[in-house]
Amino acid sequence: MARSMGTVVIATEREGHARLDRNTLKSLGAAEVMTFESGRAALEYLAKAPVDLVISDWRLTDMSGCEFARRVRDKAGADRTPVVMAALENHEQAVLEAVAAGCAGYVLRPYSLDAFERQVRQARMSCLLPGVIDLMLAKARMLRGSGEVGRAAATLAQARQASPSRQLFDSGRQALAEGRFEAAIAAFNRAVAINKAFAEAYEGLAGAWQGRGEASRAMHCLQKAAQLYAEQDRFTEVKSVYAEIQSGGGRMRNPFLCLGLKLWKRQLYREAILAWRRAAKLTPGDERVVCTLGKGLAVLGQGEAAQLFLAATLEAHPGLRQVRSLLAQLRRGDAPESRGLWSWLRNGLASVRRALSLRLEDKAA
């Protein structure tokens, strides 16, 4: 790797991971390495100083690595700062979540020097592409405005070549509009292969399979698109695709509900509540969704908020008997049934509280 890295930020709650990453980055030529345990502290530093690269762990002391990556991406002027996730999570879902959060690379711990260097190099190169594409598009607009249509078209073609996923998606959409379903399927499949979180490609692929009369394959792709849109917190797109699934006779559990259950299982409670709020907005009359959000709020000590939400839901949907029963129990101060979802929610939080108390005891000792 070219030894041109300036400052690199490491964000992790684990001292051992920070030490390993720091030594690795120094060996790759980083001029300065700053380490932070909390996402808030790292973000404050990023707001003040230019940084060439961010290495994030899956968990920080105050937020998840994906939430941290989203905040880095959303900060003004930070869209040119690549984030590489270095994590122990070895499954496709983790990678998809990291990509959806804006990470430009993902390396599995424990990593080899070659694997780490490759992810860092690709991430630093990929962060340059949006800037290159923006410049090309601006140049194309200028040329078109001055009447140089031919040169504008050539510049626009170069911009599309710089973004292979988008180019393939556009090609697939064009083929789909022309009824060339085989070509559309090939283009969308290649776009998905390049970017696994490219939800639009799955949606386009569904249209292509539908055009060929492959209803089951089309439904599978729509469900995949809805899931990815939910993970990227794109409510409008989820609503549209979910409605298409329902109107086509398909069955799919509310994707925001499923996302929230996964987040809760991984002890990301605040993120789970946000996902369940999206779920309630998508299917406000779904008793499972409403009760899950109500119980989740109650377990986290937000009983009043849970009661207000359940009462508002009953005003709009008075026939939801399970919701009415849950509201009555919470108003009486009774714990709902000790089996099923309530027990699962309580047990998950209890394990975290036990771990925290043991950690505090260790520090006191």
N, C-alpha and C positions, 0 to 999 in steps of 0.2 A: 504494500500500500504506500502511496505517495505520502511522505511525511509532511503534510500540509494542514493537519488538524490543529486548530487553536485550542479553545476551551471546550471541554466536554463535561456535561452534568450527569451524574449517576444518582438515581432515586431508588432507594431500597430500604426496607426496615431491617435487613439482615447485615450485620457488620461483616461477616465472612464473605458474602456476595460482593459487598462494596470493595473489600480489600482485593479480591480476585479481579474484579472488573477494572479497578484502578491500575493494578500492575499490568494487566493485558493491554489497556489503552496506552499506557506509557511505553510499552514495548512496540506499539504500532505508531508511535510518533506524536501522541497528543502532547501539546505544550503545557496545558494545565487541566487538572481534573478536580472538579468540585463534587462532593458527595452530600446528600441530604437524606434524612430519614422520613421527612414529611413532604407531601406534595405541595402543601401551602408554602413552605420555605423555599422549595425548588422553584415554584412559580414566581415568587417574589424576586428571586435572583434572576430568573429569565427575563423579567420585566425591566431589569436595570442593565443587564450586560449582554452583549452579543455572544451567542453560543453556536458552535458548529454541529454539535450532536448531543442527543439525550439518550441515555441508557436507562430504561425503567424496568423495575422488577414487577412481578405480578401483584404484590401487595406493598403498600407504604403504611406508615403508622396511622395516617388519617384518611386514606382513600385507597381505592383499588388502582392498579397500574393503568387499566383501561380508562377510568375516569380521569386520571392524571394526563394521559395521552390526549384525551378529548379536549381538556382545558388548554394544553399546549397548542393544539391545532386551532382552537377557537380564539386564542389571544391575538389581537391585532399585531401584524408584523411577524407572527411566529410560524406562518405557513411555509417558510423556507427552512425551518429547523426540523430535521428528520429525527424521529423517535424509533428506537429499536427496543423491542420487548425481549428481555432475557429472563426466562421463567422455567420452572420445574414442570409446568403443565404440559403433558405430552399427548394432546388429543386435538382433533380438527376443530372442535368447538372453540377452544381457547385461541387458536390461530385466527379463526373467523372473527371473534370478538376483538382481537387486537387490531386486525386490519380495518374492521368497521370503526374502531376508535381513532384511526388515523395513523397507526404505526406503519412505518416503511420497511420494517424488518422484524423477524422473530427468530431467536436462537434458543435452543433447548439447553438447559443446565443439566449436568455439567457439560461444558462445550469444549471443543478443541480450538486451538488458536486459528486454524484455517477456517473453521466454520464461523467463528466470531468475526474474523477479518472479512470474510465474504459477505456476511449480512451487513456489516458496517459500510463496506464499499458500495454495495448495491443501494443501500438506503441513502447514502450521500449523493449518489448519482441520480436516483429517482427524484429527490427533492429539487433537482435542477430542472427537471422536465417541465413542470408547470410554468416556470419562469420563461423557458425557451418557447413553449407553446403560446403563452401570453404575448410575447414579443412578435412571434410570427403572425398571430391573429391581428395585432395592432398594425403591423406592416401591411397585411392584406387589406384591412379597412382603408388605410391611407392610399394604397395603390388604386383601389376601386373608386375611392372618392375623386382621385385625380384622373380617372378615365382609363387607367392602365389595367383593363380587365384581365388580359392574358397573364400578366405578371402576378396579379392578385390571386388568380385561380391557382397558379403554380405554388405560390407561398402558402395558400390554404391547404393544398395537397401535402406540402411538407409538414405542416402542423399536424395533420391527421396521421401521417406516418410516425410522428414522434409519440403518439399515444395509441399503441396497438389495440388495447381493449376497446377503446372508444371507436377506433376505425373498424374493427370487426363488428362491433355492435351496430354501427351505422350501415355497414354492408349487409348485415343480417336483416335489419329493418327494411332496407331497400328491396332485398330479395323477397321478403315476406309480402311487401306491398305489391310486388309483381307476380305473386303466386308461385315463385320458385322455392318451394318448401324444402327441397333437399339442400339447396345452397344456403337457405336461411338457417337450417339446423346445423350445418357444418360451421357457419360463421359464429353462431351463438355458442356452440360447444367450444370453439377455440377461444372465444372471449371469456367464457367461464373457466377454462383451463388456465388462462393467464391470471385471472383475478377471481378467486373463489367467492369473494363477497360481492360480486357484480350482480346485484339482484335484478337489474334491468335485463340482463342477458337471459336469466331464467324466465322472466316474464315473456321476453321475445321468443324464447324457445318453446314456451307453452303455446303461443299463437301458431308457431310453425307446425308443432305436432297436431294441434287442433285442425289445421288446414289439411293435414294428411289423414284425418279421421282417427288419429290415435288418442282417444279421449283420456285413457288412464295415464298415459305419459304426459299429456298436457296438464292434467290435474296435479300430478307429482311435481312438475316444474312450478306451477302456480303456488303450491304449498311451500316449496323451497324459497320462492321469491318473497312470500309473506313472512316467513321466518326470518330471512335476512333483513328485510325492511324493518321488522320489529327490533332486531338487534341493533340496527342503525338509528332507532328512534325516529323513524319516518312515518308518522301516523297517517298522513293523507294517503300515502302509497299502500300502507297496510289495509286501510279501509277499502280502497278501490279493489285490490286483489282479493281480499277476504269476501267482498260482495260478489265478485266474479265466481269464486269457488262455491259459495252458497247457491247462486243462481244456476250454476252448472250441475247441481245435485251432489256436489262433493261434501265430505265431512272433514272438518278440521277444528280442533280445539283452538280457542282464542290464542293466537301466537304470543300476545303480551302476557297472558296467564302462564303459559309454559315458560316463557323467559323469566318471569318473576319467581317461579318455583325453582328454577336452576340457580338464580342469583341467591335466593334464600338458603338453599342447600350449601352454597359456598360462603355463607355468612356475610353476604353483601346485602344487609337488611334495608338500608335506605334506597338502594337501587331497585330492590325487589318491590318495595312499596310504590315507587314511581312507575314501574312496569305494570303493576296491578291497577294503578289509577288509569293508565292508558287502556288497559283491558276493560275496565268498567265504562270508559268512554266509548269503546268500540262496540261492546255488547251490554248495554246498561240493564237489560232485563234477565241476564244470565245469573241464576242463583249461585252457581259455583264461584263465579268471578266476584260477585258482591260479597258473599260470605268469606271468601279468602282474604279480600282486602280488609273487611271489617275485623276479622280475627287477627290478621297481621298487625293492624293498628293497635288492637287491644293488647296483644302480647308485648308490643314495644312500649306499653305504658301510655298510649294515646287513646284511652277509653272514651273520652269526651268526643274526640274527632271521629272515632268509630261510630258512636251513637248518632252524631249529626249526619254522617254519610248514610247510614242505614235508614234513618228516618226520611231523609230526602229521597232515597231510592224508593221507599214504600209509598211516598206521595205520588210518584210517577208510575209505580208498578205495584198496586195494592194487593195483587194476588200472590205475591212471593211469600209463601208460608214459612220457609226455612229462614228467610231474612227477618220476618216478624218475630219468630221464636228467638233468634239470636239477639235481636234488639231488646226483647223483654228480659232475657238472661243478663245482659250487660247492665241494664237499668237496675236490676235487682242486686247487682254486684256478684252474681253467681258466675262461676267458671262454666263455660259450655262443656259439652260432653267430653270425657277424658280420652276418647278414642278418635281415630281418623286424623283429619287435618289439624284440628286444634292441638292434639297431642304431639303431632309431628312438628308444628311450629314452636310449641313450648319446649320440647326436648332439644331442638336445634339451638335455641337461644340459651338454654341452660348449660349446654356444653361450653359455649363461649364464655359465659359468666364464670364457670368453674375454672377455665383456663386463665382468665384474667385474675381471679383471686389467687391462684397458685403463683402467677407471675409476681403479683404484689407481695405475697409472702416471701418469695425468693429474694426480692429486692430488700425487704425489711430485714431479712436474715443477713 
